[in-house]
């Protein structure tokens, strides 16, 4: 038996919608499923506007563009994140300014955010890492007090709640990813959401090659081809209609893991505060960095695929010209492992994986 770290759950509803899309012949970036998916997604996440895009990275880039952030502007971003959060800032010539993580939730440290604000700061990017919400009350207050934009990167946190509100509904603009390993997937795809009609209009304008609204083949800005296909939207709508099923199963898998690894010298990513942790991945921390790769090798030999936590971005060559230390993020990054966590995983499967973790420590 092989256990991938993730695989999507594709059922009859997804197939039916895709076949409807094929039968209609609307398979590119126009068609009924685009609007249906956008409308249903906005309703689900409790925002006013949603715009489909080709992937999550494009969504972040589009958010930066829509906000008018450009060369020399600074955007504060956690260093413990996937590279796309940071690269999309750099695409427009803006400067990522890294902050450390909180020890308990692994999210951006609001106090470090305060310390990093300068006259050139234009925005704070809150990345809801591994399905756990950032602490949005202090981050929202900091952004308001300093007149900064607040961007939410919700790529890993679809369905996560902070004080009973969906992530993505707090900031000026927010983004999602629907890559094949996300809680709901379209294969490749993303979404940009906002409550601001002007930001929505700007994002839609830029994502469609900068096409003017009332003149054919007339482009009044340098735009991008960031449009989602109708086929992807058909899959996305079906996945969205199964969203609560997926989230409930992920939380069940997390509980099975907690039971299975209890008593072992590993910690896990816990829900901190009044949140719904959607457990995009079930992430654990070994007691020291030296233990991580041997444990991963042991699990791989048992047919269990794992992933390390993200390497802090400030340690990567293109962002390490200025020496920095972010000790919490570094400690988490070097010790963390993501275990298999996908909707079709059963209790017996989780018990097997947990048992193999235990064997490593009993050897």
Helices and strands as residue ranges (DSSP letters): H 12-24, H 32-45, E 49-53, H 56-66, E 74-78, H 83-91, E 95-99, H 110-115, E 121-127, G 129-131, H 136-146, E 149-153, E 161-162, E 165-166, E 173-177, E 190-194, H 197-207, H 230-241, H 243-261, E 266-268, E 275-276, E 282-286, H 289-301, E 307-308, G 313-315, G 317-319, H 327-335, E 336-339, H 347-362
